[in-house]
């Protein structure tokens, strides 16, 4: 394989990773839902491993980004 082909191959692999990235929105709702569930599972796993301080920082960041309606839902859930 020549260096030119290797470079082209690298670009193809990079394109594949970008195209099928976790951050790429899918039009296929089933795949989008599956991807979302995988991310929730991953973040939940990380959350389990964090210290109380790390969890508090994460929750603060998430709540800071939440809309009023999302915060109202949380309020109802906590009552």
C-alpha distances in whole Angstrom, upper triangle without the diagonal:
4,7,8,6,7,10,11,10,13,15,15,16,18,20,20,22,24,25,26,27,31,32,31,35,34,37,37,40,39,35,37,40,37,35,39,40,37,37,41,40,38,40,43,41,41,45,46,44,46,49,52,51,48,49,52,49,47,50,51,48,48,52,52,49,51,53,57,57,54,57,60,58,57,61,62,60,61,65
4,5,5,6,9,10,11,12,14,15,17,18,20,21,23,24,25,27,28,32,33,32,35,35,37,38,41,40,37,38,41,39,37,40,41,38,38,42,42,39,41,44,43,42,46,47,45,46,50,53,52,48,50,52,50,47,51,52,48,48,52,52,49,51,54,57,57,55,57,60,59,58,61,63,61,62,66
4,5,5,6,9,10,10,12,14,15,16,18,20,21,23,24,26,26,30,31,30,34,34,36,37,40,40,36,37,40,38,35,38,40,37,37,40,40,37,39,43,41,40,44,45,43,44,47,50,49,45,47,49,47,45,48,49,46,46,49,49,46,49,51,55,55,53,55,58,56,56,59,61,59,60,64
4,5,5,6,9,10,11,12,14,15,17,18,20,21,22,24,25,29,30,29,32,32,34,35,38,38,35,36,39,37,35,38,39,37,36,40,40,38,40,43,42,41,44,46,44,45,48,51,50,46,47,50,47,45,48,49,45,45,49,48,46,48,50,54,54,52,54,57,56,55,59,60,58,59,63
4,5,5,6,8,10,10,12,14,15,16,18,20,21,22,24,27,28,27,30,30,32,33,36,36,32,33,37,35,32,35,37,34,35,38,38,36,38,41,40,39,43,44,43,44,47,50,49,45,46,49,46,44,47,48,45,45,48,48,45,47,49,53,53,50,53,56,54,54,57,59,57,58,62
4,5,5,6,9,10,10,12,14,15,16,18,20,21,22,25,26,26,29,29,32,32,35,35,31,32,35,33,31,34,35,32,32,36,36,33,35,38,37,36,40,41,40,41,44,47,46,42,43,46,43,41,44,45,42,42,46,45,43,45,47,51,51,48,51,54,52,51,55,56,54,56,59
4,5,5,6,9,10,11,12,14,15,16,18,20,21,24,25,24,28,28,31,32,34,34,31,31,34,33,30,33,35,32,31,35,35,33,34,38,37,36,39,41,39,40,43,46,45,41,42,45,42,40,43,44,40,40,44,43,41,43,45,49,49,47,49,52,51,50,54,55,53,54,58
4,5,5,6,9,10,10,12,14,15,16,18,19,23,24,23,26,26,28,29,32,32,29,30,33,31,29,32,34,31,31,35,35,33,34,38,37,36,39,41,40,41,44,47,46,42,43,45,43,40,43,44,41,40,44,43,40,43,44,48,48,46,48,51,50,49,53,54,52,54,58
4,5,5,6,9,10,10,12,14,15,16,18,21,22,21,25,25,27,28,30,30,27,28,31,29,26,29,31,28,29,32,32,30,32,35,34,34,37,39,37,39,42,45,44,40,41,44,41,39,41,43,39,39,43,42,40,42,44,47,47,45,47,50,48,48,52,53,51,52,56
4,5,5,6,8,10,11,12,14,15,16,19,20,20,23,24,27,27,30,30,26,27,30,28,25,28,30,27,27,30,30,28,30,33,32,31,34,36,35,36,39,41,41,37,38,40,38,36,38,40,36,36,40,39,37,39,41,45,45,42,45,48,46,45,49,50,48,50,53
4,5,5,6,8,10,10,12,14,15,18,19,18,21,22,24,26,28,29,25,25,29,27,24,27,29,27,26,30,31,28,30,33,32,32,35,37,36,36,40,42,41,37,38,40,38,35,38,39,35,35,39,38,35,38,39,43,43,41,43,46,45,44,48,49,48,49,53
4,5,5,6,9,10,10,12,14,17,18,17,20,20,22,23,26,26,22,23,27,25,23,26,28,25,25,29,29,27,29,32,32,31,34,36,36,37,40,42,42,38,38,41,38,36,38,40,36,35,39,39,36,38,39,43,43,40,43,46,44,44,48,49,47,48,52
4,5,5,6,9,10,10,12,15,17,16,19,19,22,22,25,25,21,22,25,23,20,23,25,22,22,26,26,24,26,29,28,28,31,33,32,33,37,39,39,35,35,38,36,33,36,37,34,33,37,37,34,36,38,42,41,39,41,44,42,42,45,46,44,46,50
4,5,5,6,8,10,10,14,14,14,17,18,21,22,25,25,21,21,24,23,20,22,25,22,21,25,26,23,25,28,28,27,30,32,31,32,35,37,36,33,33,36,33,31,33,34,31,31,34,34,31,33,35,39,39,36,39,42,40,40,43,45,43,44,48
4,5,5,6,8,9,13,14,12,15,16,19,20,22,23,19,20,23,22,19,22,24,22,22,25,26,24,26,29,29,28,31,33,33,33,37,39,38,34,35,37,34,32,34,35,32,31,34,34,31,33,34,38,38,36,38,41,40,39,43,44,42,44,48
4,5,5,6,8,12,13,11,14,14,17,18,20,20,17,17,20,19,16,19,22,19,19,23,24,22,24,27,27,27,29,32,31,32,36,38,37,34,34,36,34,31,33,35,31,30,34,34,31,32,34,38,37,35,38,40,38,38,42,43,41,43,46
4,6,5,5,9,10,10,13,14,17,18,20,20,16,16,19,18,15,17,19,17,17,20,21,19,21,24,24,23,26,28,28,28,32,34,34,30,30,33,30,27,30,31,28,27,31,31,28,30,32,35,35,32,35,38,36,35,39,40,38,40,43
4,6,5,9,9,8,11,13,16,17,19,20,16,16,19,18,15,17,20,18,17,21,22,20,21,25,25,24,26,29,29,29,32,34,34,30,30,32,30,27,29,30,27,26,29,29,26,28,30,33,33,31,33,36,35,34,38,39,37,39,43
4,6,9,9,7,10,10,13,14,17,17,14,14,17,17,14,17,19,18,17,21,22,21,22,26,26,26,28,31,31,31,35,36,36,32,32,34,32,29,31,32,29,27,30,30,27,28,30,34,33,31,34,36,35,35,38,39,37,39,43
4,7,8,7,9,9,12,13,15,15,11,11,15,13,11,14,16,14,14,18,19,18,20,23,23,23,25,28,28,29,32,34,34,30,30,32,30,27,29,31,27,26,29,30,26,27,29,33,32,29,32,35,33,33,36,37,35,37,41
4,5,5,9,10,14,14,16,16,12,12,14,13,10,12,15,13,12,16,17,15,17,20,20,20,23,25,25,26,29,31,30,27,26,29,27,23,25,27,24,23,26,26,23,25,27,30,30,27,30,32,31,30,34,35,33,35,38
4,6,8,9,13,14,14,14,11,9,12,11,7,9,11,10,9,12,14,12,13,17,17,17,19,22,22,23,26,28,28,24,23,26,24,20,22,24,21,19,23,23,21,22,24,27,27,24,26,29,27,27,30,31,29,31,35
4,6,9,13,14,14,15,12,10,13,13,9,10,13,12,10,14,16,14,15,18,19,19,20,23,24,24,27,28,28,24,23,25,23,20,21,23,20,18,21,21,18,20,21,25,25,22,25,28,26,26,29,31,29,31,34
4,6,10,11,13,14,11,9,13,13,10,11,15,14,13,16,18,17,18,21,22,22,24,27,27,27,31,32,31,28,27,29,27,23,25,26,23,21,24,24,21,22,23,27,26,24,27,29,28,28,32,33,31,33,36
4,7,9,10,12,10,7,10,12,10,10,14,14,13,16,18,18,19,21,23,23,24,27,28,28,32,32,32,29,28,29,27,24,25,26,23,21,23,24,20,21,21,25,24,22,25,27,26,26,30,30,29,31,35
4,5,7,9,7,6,9,11,9,11,14,14,14,17,19,19,20,22,24,25,26,29,30,30,34,35,35,31,30,32,30,27,27,29,26,24,26,27,23,23,24,27,26,24,27,29,27,28,32,32,30,33,36
4,6,9,8,7,11,12,12,13,16,17,17,19,22,22,23,25,27,28,29,31,33,34,37,37,38,34,33,34,33,29,30,31,29,26,28,29,25,25,25,28,26,25,28,30,28,29,32,32,31,34,37
4,6,5,6,9,10,11,12,14,16,17,18,20,21,23,24,26,27,29,31,32,33,37,37,38,34,33,35,34,30,30,32,30,27,29,30,27,26,26,29,27,26,29,30,28,29,33,32,31,34,36
4,5,5,6,9,10,10,12,14,15,16,18,20,21,22,24,26,27,28,30,31,35,35,36,33,31,32,32,28,28,30,28,25,26,28,25,24,24,26,24,22,26,27,24,26,29,29,27,30,33
4,5,5,6,9,10,11,12,14,15,17,19,20,21,23,25,26,27,29,31,34,35,36,32,30,32,32,28,28,31,29,26,28,29,26,25,26,28,26,24,28,29,26,27,30,29,28,31,33
4,5,5,6,8,10,11,12,14,15,17,18,20,21,23,24,26,27,29,32,33,34,31,29,31,31,27,27,30,27,25,27,29,26,25,26,29,27,25,28,29,27,27,31,31,29,31,34
4,5,5,6,9,10,11,12,14,15,17,18,20,21,22,24,26,27,30,31,32,28,27,29,28,24,24,27,24,21,24,25,22,21,22,25,23,21,25,26,24,24,28,28,26,29,32
4,5,5,6,9,10,10,12,14,15,16,18,20,21,23,25,26,29,29,30,27,25,27,27,23,23,26,24,20,23,25,22,21,22,24,22,20,23,24,21,22,26,25,23,26,29
4,5,5,6,9,10,11,12,14,15,17,19,20,21,23,25,28,29,30,27,25,27,27,23,24,27,25,22,24,26,24,23,24,27,25,22,25,27,24,24,28,28,25,28,31
4,5,5,6,9,10,11,12,14,15,17,18,20,22,23,26,27,28,25,23,26,25,21,22,25,22,20,23,24,21,21,23,26,25,22,25,27,24,24,28,28,26,28,31
4,5,5,6,9,10,11,12,14,15,16,18,20,21,24,25,26,23,21,23,22,18,19,21,19,16,19,21,18,18,20,23,21,18,21,23,20,20,24,24,22,24,27
4,5,5,6,9,10,10,12,14,15,17,19,20,23,24,25,22,20,23,23,19,19,22,21,18,20,23,20,19,22,24,22,19,22,23,20,20,24,24,21,23,26
4,5,5,6,9,10,11,13,14,16,17,19,22,24,25,21,20,23,22,19,20,23,21,18,21,24,21,21,24,26,25,22,24,26,23,23,26,27,24,26,29
4,5,5,6,8,10,11,12,14,16,17,20,21,22,18,17,20,19,15,16,19,17,15,18,20,18,18,21,24,23,19,22,24,22,21,24,25,23,24,28
4,5,5,6,9,10,10,12,14,15,19,19,20,17,15,18,18,14,14,18,16,14,16,19,17,17,19,22,21,17,19,21,19,17,21,22,19,20,24
4,6,5,6,9,10,11,13,15,18,19,21,18,16,19,19,16,16,20,19,16,19,22,20,20,23,25,24,21,22,24,22,20,24,24,21,22,26
4,5,5,6,9,10,11,13,16,18,19,16,15,18,18,14,16,19,18,16,19,21,20,20,23,26,25,22,23,26,23,22,25,26,23,24,28
4,5,5,6,9,10,11,14,15,16,13,11,14,14,11,12,15,14,12,16,18,17,17,20,23,23,19,20,23,21,19,22,23,21,21,25
4,5,5,6,9,10,13,14,16,13,11,14,15,12,12,16,15,14,16,19,18,18,21,24,23,19,20,22,20,18,21,22,19,19,23
4,5,5,7,9,13,14,16,13,12,16,16,13,15,18,18,17,19,22,21,22,25,27,27,23,23,26,24,21,24,26,22,22,26
4,5,5,6,10,12,13,10,10,13,13,11,13,16,15,15,18,20,20,20,24,26,26,23,23,26,24,21,24,26,23,23,27
4,5,5,8,9,11,8,7,10,11,9,10,13,13,13,15,18,18,18,22,24,24,20,20,23,21,18,21,23,20,19,23
4,6,8,10,12,10,9,12,14,12,13,16,17,16,18,21,21,22,25,27,27,23,23,25,23,20,23,24,21,20,24
4,7,10,12,9,9,13,14,13,14,17,18,18,20,22,23,24,27,29,29,26,25,28,26,23,26,27,24,23,27
4,7,8,6,6,10,10,10,12,14,15,15,18,19,20,22,25,27,28,24,23,26,25,22,24,26,23,22,26
4,5,5,6,9,10,11,12,14,15,17,18,20,22,23,26,28,29,25,24,27,26,22,24,27,24,22,26
4,5,5,6,9,10,10,12,14,15,16,18,20,21,24,25,26,23,21,24,24,20,21,24,21,19,22
4,5,5,6,9,10,11,12,14,15,16,19,20,24,25,26,23,21,24,24,21,22,25,23,21,24
4,5,5,6,9,10,11,12,14,15,17,19,22,24,25,22,21,24,24,20,22,25,23,21,25
4,5,5,6,8,10,11,12,14,16,16,20,22,23,19,18,21,20,17,19,21,19,18,21
4,5,5,6,9,10,10,12,14,15,19,20,21,18,16,19,19,16,17,20,18,17,20
4,6,5,6,9,10,10,13,14,18,20,21,18,17,20,21,17,19,22,21,19,23
4,5,5,6,9,10,11,12,16,18,20,16,15,19,19,16,18,21,19,18,22
4,5,5,6,8,10,10,14,16,17,13,12,16,15,12,14,17,15,14,18
4,6,5,6,9,10,13,15,17,14,12,16,16,13,15,18,17,16,19
4,6,5,6,9,12,15,17,14,13,17,17,15,17,20,19,18,22
4,5,5,6,10,13,14,11,10,14,14,12,14,17,16,16,20
4,5,5,8,10,12,9,7,11,12,10,12,15,14,14,17
4,6,8,10,13,11,10,13,15,13,14,18,18,17,20
4,7,10,12,10,10,13,14,13,15,18,18,19,21
4,7,8,6,6,10,11,10,12,15,15,16,18
4,5,5,6,9,10,11,12,14,15,17,19
4,5,5,6,9,10,10,12,14,15,17
4,5,5,6,9,10,11,12,14,16
4,5,5,6,9,10,11,12,15
4,5,5,6,9,10,10,12
4,5,5,6,9,10,11
4,5,5,6,9,10
4,5,5,6,9
4,5,5,6
4,5,5
4,6
4
